[in-house]
Amino acid sequence: MIKKIFLISLFCSLSFAEELPLARQTPPVGTSYEEMMVYLNTLIATNDRLEIEIIGKSVSGRTIPAIYFPPKSDRDEDDSTIMLFAQQHGDEPSGKEALLMLITQFADQKFPFSLNNLNLILIPTVNPDGNELDQRRNANDVDLNRNHVILTEPEVQALHRVFDRYKPEVTLDIHEYGMKTWLDSGYIKDLGEQLDVVSNPAIPAEIKSFSLEKILHPVLKATRKRGARANRYLITRSDMDHFIRHSTTDINDGRNGFGIRHTLSFILEGLNGLTKSDRIWQRSKYQLTLIEEFLRICNKHSSRIVALVRDIRSRHEKNLTDSVTIHADYTPEVSQPIELTLKRTSDLKDTLITFSDYRPRPQIIAKVKRIPAYVVKQPDSMLVEMLNKQGIEYREMEVSVKCMIEEFQVKGQDTLRYESRDTIIPAGFFVAKERIFEKGDIIIPTASIRADQIVQILEPQSFYGISHYDEFKHLWHI
C-alpha cells in the first residue's frame, strides 16, 4: 500500500480557519450541532482524504459522526489506530472545536507533521444533545463519562461499538476543567492543558509506564515549547488544604473504561471559560496544540505502540491473572508536597504555591482471587443487555445442573469512603454450598482477555462493579 504523507511546516498559515463555522462568528460563540453537520458533510463530500460515518444517535435522535483519516479502505493494519473523542460533557465544547480544526487541517493537507504511521478515528461530539442544551449531561440527565460500565446511554454505546470494531491501540478522551476552584482563595486554577494516563491498578503496568515516559511527558514538554501551559491532570477541591490527586481509578469513565481493555488510554482536560463561549477560539487552539503534539509523538512510536499493545493483549488472553484489584484509592500513605503555578486574581501574575498533600498514585486496598466463572440465576434483561453491550461472553444453561459454588450472601450494606465520596456496597460473605442451576440461568466465564474487567464489574464488593449502581441494586437486595 502507498501511504499518503502530508508534511507541512510547523509555522504554516492557518488559512483553513476561514472555512470553520467558529471563524464565521463575530464574536465566536461555538459551533452548533447543525453547523457542525453541514460543515463536515460539505467538507468531506469533496475530499477523498477523509471519510465520514454515522456511528449512532443521541437520546434526542441527533446523529453522531465519526471521521476516518485516512479513509477505511486505505487503513494499514500495521499502523497504530487512535480514537479521539470529545464533548462527552455538553458544556465542554473546546475539544469539539479543536477536532473540527484538526479535520480541516487533514482536508487541506495543512497538518504540521507527518502522520504516515497512524489510522485516526475522530469523533468531535459524543453528546450533541448536551451541546445544544448547554448542559453537562445528555438528554436523559446521565453523565456519559460515568456510563462506560453499564452502557445504558446510546451515545456511549456508539463509542464502544466503534472501539469493538477497530480495537484501537490508543484513545484520547477530550474534556475541559473549571478555573473557579480557588477563586475564593484568590487564585485562578490555570494549569493549562492537562494530560493524563490510566490509573486503575488492574491495567498492566507496562501500559502506564510507556504512556507516561514515551508519550505524556514528551507531549507536555513539546506543548510548552510552543507557548502553551501543559501539566498532568490534577483533581482538586475548593479547600486548598484538601489533598490533590490524579483522576479516578474507576473503569466507568472513557479513560480507564478503554484502558482496562489493554489500551494506551489518555484524558485531555483543557481550561474552560467563565461561560461556554468565553475565549472559545483560544481555548480550542490550545487544545489543538496539545493534540497535534500528541499525534506527532504517537506517530513517532507507532510501531512500538502496536507491538506493545498486541503483545499485552496476547499475553492476557493466554496467561490469565490469578487475582484482580477491586478497590484502590489515593491514600495519605503516599502523600508528598507539590508546587503549582497559579494566577493571582489580584494582579493576574503567576505565583508558585506549595500544596502539602499531593497523592501521586493510588494504593491497592482490596484484591480477590479470579474465579473460573460467575453464575447468575434467572438474570433480568438489564444485566443481559449490559453483558451484550460490553461484548462479554456468557452462555445460558440448557439443562439443570447441580454443583458446588461459593454464594455471596447479602447481610446488609456498607458505606465506604472512596475518592472523597460515599459509596454503598453490599455487606456479606461467601458461603460454599450446593445449588441446582436451571434453564435460563447464565454462566459468565472469566477465562478470556476481558478477565480483569469481568471480575471488577461482577464482584459484589468491587468498587468498580455494578453492585453500587442504582440500576442493579435489586440484584443484591440492598
C-alpha positions as CSV (number, residue, x, y, z in Angstrom):
1,M,0.0,0.0,0.0
2,I,1.3,3.5,-0.8
3,K,0.8,5.7,2.2
4,K,-0.2,9.3,1.9
5,I,2.3,11.6,3.7
6,F,1.4,15.2,4.4
7,L,4.3,17.2,5.8
8,I,3.9,20.9,6.3
9,S,6.0,23.5,8.2
10,L,5.1,23.9,11.8
11,F,4.6,27.6,11.2
12,C,2.2,27.1,8.4
13,S,-0.6,29.6,7.8
14,L,-4.0,28.9,9.3
15,S,-5.9,29.8,6.2
16,F,-8.3,26.9,6.9
17,A,-9.8,28.9,9.7
18,E,-11.8,31.0,7.3
19,E,-13.9,27.9,6.5
20,L,-14.6,26.9,10.0
21,P,-18.1,27.6,11.5
22,L,-16.4,29.1,14.5
23,A,-14.4,31.5,12.4
24,R,-17.5,32.9,10.7
25,Q,-19.0,34.0,14.0
26,T,-18.4,37.5,15.4
27,P,-17.6,37.1,18.2
28,P,-17.0,33.3,18.1
29,V,-19.5,31.6,20.4
30,G,-19.3,27.9,19.4
31,T,-20.4,25.6,16.7
32,S,-24.0,24.3,16.9
33,Y,-24.8,20.7,16.0
34,E,-26.5,21.7,12.7
35,E,-23.5,23.9,11.7
36,M,-21.1,21.0,12.5
37,M,-23.0,18.5,10.4
38,V,-23.4,20.8,7.4
39,Y,-19.7,21.7,7.6
40,L,-18.5,18.1,7.9
41,N,-20.7,16.8,5.1
42,T,-19.7,19.7,2.8
43,L,-16.0,19.3,3.6
44,I,-15.8,15.6,3.2
45,A,-18.1,15.4,0.1
46,T,-15.3,17.0,-2.0
47,N,-12.3,15.4,-0.2
48,D,-11.1,11.8,-0.7
49,R,-8.6,12.1,2.2
50,L,-11.4,11.7,4.7
51,E,-14.4,9.5,5.3
52,I,-17.5,10.2,7.5
53,E,-19.7,7.6,9.1
54,I,-22.7,7.9,11.4
55,I,-21.9,5.7,14.3
56,G,-25.1,6.2,16.3
57,K,-27.8,8.6,17.5
58,S,-28.2,10.6,20.7
59,V,-31.2,10.3,23.0
60,S,-33.0,13.1,21.1
61,G,-32.1,11.5,17.7
62,R,-29.2,13.6,16.7
63,T,-26.6,11.7,14.6
64,I,-23.1,11.1,16.0
65,P,-20.5,11.4,13.2
66,A,-17.0,9.7,13.2
67,I,-14.3,10.9,10.7
68,Y,-11.7,8.5,9.4
69,F,-8.3,9.7,8.3
70,P,-7.2,8.0,6.2
71,P,-10.5,6.5,4.8
72,K,-11.2,3.0,6.0
73,S,-10.2,1.4,2.7
74,D,-6.7,3.0,3.0
75,R,-6.0,1.9,6.5
76,D,-2.9,-0.1,7.2
77,E,-3.3,-2.8,9.9
78,D,0.3,-2.5,10.9
79,D,-0.2,1.2,11.9
80,S,-1.4,2.4,15.3
81,T,-5.1,3.1,15.4
82,I,-6.0,6.1,17.6
83,M,-9.6,7.0,18.5
84,L,-10.0,10.7,19.6
85,F,-13.4,11.7,21.0
86,A,-14.6,14.9,22.6
87,Q,-17.5,16.5,24.4
88,Q,-18.9,13.7,26.4
89,H,-19.9,16.7,28.6
90,G,-22.0,19.1,26.6
91,D,-20.8,22.2,28.3
92,E,-17.2,21.4,27.4
93,P,-17.1,22.5,23.7
94,S,-13.4,23.4,23.0
95,G,-12.5,19.7,22.3
96,K,-15.1,19.5,19.6
97,E,-13.9,22.8,18.1
98,A,-10.3,21.5,18.2
99,L,-11.2,18.3,16.4
100,L,-13.0,20.3,13.7
101,M,-9.9,22.4,13.3
102,L,-7.8,19.1,13.1
103,I,-10.2,17.6,10.5
104,T,-9.9,20.7,8.4
105,Q,-6.1,20.5,8.5
106,F,-6.3,17.0,7.2
107,A,-8.7,18.1,4.4
108,D,-6.4,21.0,3.4
109,Q,-3.2,19.0,3.8
110,K,-2.0,21.5,6.4
111,F,-1.3,19.3,9.4
112,P,2.1,20.4,10.7
113,F,3.6,16.9,11.0
114,S,3.7,13.6,9.1
115,L,1.1,11.1,10.3
116,N,2.0,8.3,7.9
117,N,2.0,5.7,10.6
118,L,-1.4,6.3,12.1
119,N,-5.1,5.4,11.5
120,L,-7.3,8.0,13.1
121,I,-10.9,7.9,14.2
122,L,-12.2,11.4,15.2
123,I,-15.5,11.9,17.0
124,P,-16.0,15.6,17.6
125,T,-19.0,15.3,19.8
126,V,-20.3,12.3,21.8
127,N,-23.0,14.4,23.4
128,P,-24.7,16.5,20.7
129,D,-27.8,16.9,22.9
130,G,-25.8,18.4,25.7
131,N,-24.1,20.7,23.3
132,E,-27.4,22.1,22.2
133,L,-28.8,22.3,25.7
134,D,-25.6,23.8,27.1
135,Q,-25.5,21.2,29.8
136,R,-23.0,18.6,31.1
137,R,-25.2,15.6,30.9
138,N,-27.2,14.1,28.0
139,A,-30.9,14.4,27.4
140,N,-31.5,11.6,29.9
141,D,-29.7,13.6,32.5
142,V,-26.9,11.0,32.6
143,D,-23.2,11.8,32.9
144,L,-21.8,10.0,29.8
145,N,-18.3,9.8,31.4
146,R,-19.7,7.7,34.2
147,N,-21.5,5.3,31.9
148,H,-18.7,3.1,30.5
149,V,-19.6,0.1,32.7
150,I,-23.4,-0.2,32.5
151,L,-23.6,1.4,29.0
152,T,-27.3,2.5,29.3
153,E,-26.9,5.5,27.1
154,P,-26.9,5.3,23.2
155,E,-24.1,7.8,22.9
156,V,-21.7,5.7,24.9
157,Q,-22.9,2.5,23.3
158,A,-22.0,4.1,19.9
159,L,-18.5,4.9,21.1
160,H,-18.0,1.3,22.3
161,R,-19.2,-0.2,19.1
162,V,-16.5,1.7,17.2
163,F,-13.9,0.6,19.8
164,D,-15.1,-3.0,19.4
165,R,-14.8,-2.9,15.6
166,Y,-11.3,-1.4,15.4
167,K,-9.8,-2.1,18.8
168,P,-7.6,1.0,18.7
169,E,-4.2,0.8,20.4
170,V,-4.6,4.4,21.7
171,T,-7.6,6.5,22.8
172,L,-7.8,10.2,23.8
173,D,-10.8,11.4,25.7
174,I,-11.0,15.3,25.5
175,H,-12.6,17.4,28.2
176,E,-12.3,20.8,30.0
177,Y,-11.9,21.7,33.7
178,G,-13.1,24.8,35.5
179,M,-10.9,27.8,36.5
180,K,-13.1,28.8,39.5
181,T,-11.9,26.2,42.0
182,W,-9.7,28.5,44.2
183,L,-11.3,31.9,43.3
184,D,-12.4,32.4,47.0
185,S,-8.8,31.9,48.0
186,G,-7.6,34.5,45.5
187,Y,-6.3,32.2,42.7
188,I,-7.3,31.1,39.2
189,K,-6.7,27.4,38.5
190,D,-4.9,27.8,35.3
191,L,-2.8,24.7,34.8
192,G,-3.1,24.9,31.0
193,E,-3.7,21.8,29.0
194,Q,-3.8,18.8,31.3
195,L,-3.0,15.3,30.0
196,D,-3.0,12.1,32.0
197,V,-2.9,8.3,31.7
198,V,-4.8,5.3,33.1
199,S,-4.9,4.8,36.8
200,N,-6.8,1.6,37.5
201,P,-4.3,-0.8,39.1
202,A,-5.6,-3.8,37.2
203,I,-4.4,-2.2,34.0
204,P,-0.9,-3.6,33.2
205,A,2.0,-1.5,34.5
206,E,3.7,-1.6,31.1
207,I,0.8,0.4,29.6
208,K,1.0,3.1,32.3
209,S,4.9,3.3,32.2
210,F,5.0,3.5,28.4
211,S,2.2,6.1,28.3
212,L,4.0,8.3,30.9
213,E,7.6,8.0,29.7
214,K,7.2,7.8,25.9
215,I,4.0,9.8,25.3
216,L,2.8,12.0,28.1
217,H,6.0,13.7,29.3
218,P,7.3,14.3,25.7
219,V,3.9,15.7,24.7
220,L,3.8,18.1,27.7
221,K,7.3,19.3,27.0
222,A,6.7,19.9,23.3
223,T,3.4,21.7,24.1
224,R,5.2,24.0,26.5
225,K,7.8,24.8,23.8
226,R,5.0,26.0,21.6
227,G,3.9,28.5,24.2
228,A,1.0,26.7,25.9
229,R,0.9,25.7,29.5
230,A,0.7,22.0,30.0
231,N,0.7,19.7,33.0
232,R,-0.5,16.3,34.2
233,Y,-4.2,16.3,35.1
234,L,-5.0,17.0,38.8
235,I,-8.2,16.7,40.7
236,T,-8.6,19.5,43.3
237,R,-11.2,20.8,45.7
238,S,-12.2,24.4,46.7
239,D,-10.4,23.9,50.0
240,M,-6.7,24.5,49.2
241,D,-5.8,22.2,52.2
242,H,-7.6,19.3,50.6
243,F,-5.5,16.6,49.1
244,I,-4.7,16.7,45.4
245,R,-4.7,13.6,43.2
246,H,-4.9,12.4,39.7
247,S,-8.1,11.2,38.0
248,T,-10.4,8.4,39.2
249,T,-9.3,4.8,39.2
250,D,-12.9,3.8,38.2
251,I,-13.4,2.0,34.9
252,N,-16.7,3.7,34.3
253,D,-15.0,6.7,32.5
254,G,-13.7,6.9,29.0
255,R,-10.1,6.6,30.0
256,N,-10.0,3.6,32.3
257,G,-13.0,2.2,30.6
258,F,-11.0,1.6,27.4
259,G,-7.7,1.2,29.3
260,I,-9.0,-1.9,31.1
261,R,-9.1,-3.4,27.7
262,H,-5.3,-3.1,27.3
263,T,-5.3,0.2,25.5
264,L,-3.0,3.2,25.9
265,S,-5.8,5.4,27.0
266,F,-5.4,9.2,27.8
267,I,-7.6,12.0,29.1
268,L,-7.0,15.6,28.0
269,E,-8.5,18.4,30.1
270,G,-8.4,21.9,28.7
271,L,-9.1,25.1,30.6
272,N,-12.8,26.0,30.5
273,G,-14.1,29.6,30.4
274,L,-16.3,31.6,32.6
275,T,-19.1,30.7,30.1
276,K,-19.3,28.1,27.4
277,S,-18.3,30.7,24.7
278,D,-15.8,32.6,26.8
279,R,-12.4,32.7,24.8
280,I,-13.7,29.7,22.8
281,W,-11.3,30.3,19.9
282,Q,-8.2,30.5,22.2
283,R,-9.3,27.5,24.3
284,S,-9.8,25.4,21.2
285,K,-6.4,26.4,19.8
286,Y,-4.6,25.4,23.0
287,Q,-6.4,22.0,22.8
288,L,-5.4,21.7,19.2
289,T,-1.7,22.4,20.0
290,L,-1.5,19.6,22.5
291,I,-3.5,17.2,20.2
292,E,-1.0,18.0,17.4
293,E,1.9,17.1,19.6
294,F,0.1,14.0,20.9
295,L,-0.4,12.7,17.4
296,R,3.2,13.6,16.4
297,I,4.6,11.6,19.3
298,C,2.3,8.7,18.7
299,N,3.3,8.6,15.0
300,K,6.9,8.5,16.1
301,H,6.4,5.5,18.3
302,S,3.7,3.8,16.2
303,S,5.4,0.5,15.6
304,R,6.4,0.3,19.3
305,I,2.8,1.1,20.4
306,V,1.4,-1.6,18.1
307,A,4.0,-4.2,19.3
308,L,3.4,-3.4,23.0
309,V,-0.4,-3.4,22.9
310,R,-0.7,-6.5,20.8
311,D,1.8,-8.3,23.0
312,I,-0.1,-7.4,26.2
313,R,-3.4,-8.4,24.7
314,S,-2.0,-11.7,23.5
315,R,-0.4,-12.5,26.9
316,H,-3.5,-11.6,28.8
317,E,-5.6,-13.8,26.6
318,K,-3.3,-16.8,27.2
319,N,-2.0,-16.2,30.8
320,L,-4.8,-15.0,33.0
321,T,-4.2,-13.1,36.2
322,D,-4.7,-15.0,39.4
323,S,-6.1,-12.1,41.4
324,V,-7.7,-8.8,40.5
325,T,-7.8,-5.4,42.3
326,I,-11.4,-4.5,43.2
327,H,-10.6,-1.4,45.3
328,A,-7.9,1.2,45.2
329,D,-7.7,4.8,46.4
330,Y,-5.4,7.8,46.8
331,T,-4.4,7.4,50.5
332,P,-2.3,9.5,52.9
333,E,0.5,6.9,52.9
334,V,1.8,8.2,49.5
335,S,1.4,11.9,50.3
336,Q,4.1,14.4,49.4
337,P,4.3,18.2,48.6
338,I,3.7,19.6,45.1
339,E,4.4,23.0,43.6
340,L,1.9,24.5,41.2
341,T,1.9,27.8,39.3
342,L,-1.4,29.6,39.7
343,K,-2.6,33.1,38.7
344,R,-3.4,35.6,41.5
345,T,-6.8,37.2,41.0
346,S,-5.5,40.5,42.3
347,D,-2.9,41.1,39.6
348,L,-3.1,38.0,37.3
349,K,0.5,37.3,38.0
350,D,1.8,33.7,38.1
351,T,2.5,32.6,41.6
352,L,4.2,29.4,42.8
353,I,2.1,27.7,45.5
354,T,3.2,24.7,47.5
355,F,0.5,22.2,48.4
356,S,1.4,19.8,51.2
357,D,-0.8,16.8,50.4
358,Y,-0.3,15.6,46.8
359,R,-1.1,11.9,46.3
360,P,0.6,10.8,43.1
361,R,-0.6,7.2,42.8
362,P,-3.4,5.1,44.1
363,Q,-2.8,2.3,46.6
364,I,-4.3,-1.1,46.3
365,I,-6.8,-1.7,49.1
366,A,-8.5,-5.0,48.2
367,K,-7.9,-7.8,45.7
368,V,-9.8,-11.0,45.1
369,K,-8.9,-14.3,43.6
370,R,-10.1,-14.7,40.0
371,I,-12.7,-17.5,39.9
372,P,-13.4,-19.6,36.8
373,A,-16.9,-18.2,36.3
374,Y,-19.8,-16.3,37.7
375,V,-23.3,-17.9,37.7
376,V,-26.4,-15.8,37.8
377,K,-29.8,-17.3,38.4
378,Q,-32.6,-16.1,36.1
379,P,-30.9,-12.8,35.2
380,D,-33.1,-9.8,34.4
381,S,-33.0,-8.2,31.0
382,M,-30.9,-5.2,32.2
383,L,-28.0,-7.5,33.2
384,V,-28.1,-9.4,30.0
385,E,-28.2,-6.2,28.0
386,M,-25.2,-4.8,29.8
387,L,-23.2,-8.0,29.1
388,N,-24.2,-7.8,25.4
389,K,-23.3,-4.2,25.1
390,Q,-20.0,-4.8,26.7
391,G,-19.4,-7.8,24.4
392,I,-18.8,-10.0,27.5
393,E,-19.4,-13.6,26.6
394,Y,-21.8,-15.8,28.6
395,R,-23.8,-18.9,28.0
396,E,-27.3,-19.9,29.1
397,M,-27.9,-23.2,30.9
398,E,-29.9,-25.6,28.7
399,V,-30.4,-28.3,31.3
400,S,-30.5,-28.5,35.1
401,V,-27.1,-28.9,36.8
402,K,-26.2,-29.5,40.4
403,C,-22.8,-28.1,41.5
404,M,-20.9,-26.7,44.4
405,I,-20.4,-23.0,44.3
406,E,-19.4,-20.1,46.6
407,E,-22.5,-18.0,47.0
408,F,-22.4,-14.4,48.2
409,Q,-25.0,-13.9,50.9
410,V,-26.0,-10.3,51.4
411,K,-26.4,-9.2,55.1
412,G,-26.9,-5.5,54.7
413,Q,-24.8,-2.7,53.2
414,D,-21.6,-0.9,53.9
415,T,-21.0,2.8,53.3
416,L,-17.4,3.4,52.5
417,R,-15.4,6.4,51.6
418,Y,-13.9,6.3,48.1
419,E,-12.3,9.2,46.2
420,S,-13.9,11.8,48.6
421,R,-17.4,10.4,48.2
422,D,-19.5,7.8,50.0
423,T,-20.0,4.6,48.1
424,I,-22.6,2.0,49.1
425,I,-21.7,-1.6,48.5
426,P,-23.4,-4.9,49.7
427,A,-22.1,-6.3,53.0
428,G,-22.0,-10.0,53.4
429,F,-19.8,-13.1,52.9
430,F,-19.3,-16.1,50.7
431,V,-20.7,-19.5,51.7
432,A,-19.8,-22.8,50.0
433,K,-23.0,-24.7,49.1
434,E,-24.6,-27.0,46.6
435,R,-27.1,-25.3,44.2
436,I,-29.1,-26.5,41.3
437,F,-28.9,-24.3,38.2
438,E,-31.7,-24.5,35.7
439,K,-32.5,-23.5,32.2
440,G,-32.4,-19.7,31.8
441,D,-29.6,-19.3,34.4
442,I,-26.4,-17.9,32.9
443,I,-22.7,-18.6,33.4
444,I,-20.1,-15.9,32.7
445,P,-16.6,-17.4,32.3
446,T,-13.6,-15.3,33.3
447,A,-11.1,-17.3,31.1
448,S,-10.8,-14.5,28.5
449,I,-8.8,-11.4,27.6
450,R,-11.6,-9.5,29.5
451,A,-10.9,-11.3,32.8
452,D,-9.9,-8.3,34.8
453,Q,-12.8,-6.2,33.6
454,I,-15.3,-9.0,34.2
455,V,-14.1,-9.5,37.8
456,Q,-14.2,-5.8,38.5
457,I,-17.7,-5.5,37.1
458,L,-19.3,-8.6,38.7
459,E,-17.6,-8.9,42.1
460,P,-20.3,-7.9,44.6
461,Q,-17.9,-5.8,46.8
462,S,-16.0,-4.3,43.9
463,F,-15.7,-0.5,43.9
464,Y,-15.8,-0.7,40.1
465,G,-18.7,-3.0,39.8
466,I,-22.4,-2.9,39.1
467,S,-23.3,-3.6,42.8
468,H,-23.3,0.1,43.6
469,Y,-25.3,1.3,40.6
470,D,-28.9,2.1,41.3
471,E,-30.0,0.2,38.2
472,F,-28.6,-3.1,39.7
473,K,-29.1,-2.8,43.4
474,H,-32.1,-5.1,43.2
475,L,-29.6,-7.9,42.4
476,W,-28.2,-7.6,45.9
477,H,-31.4,-6.9,47.7
478,I,-29.9,-3.7,49.3
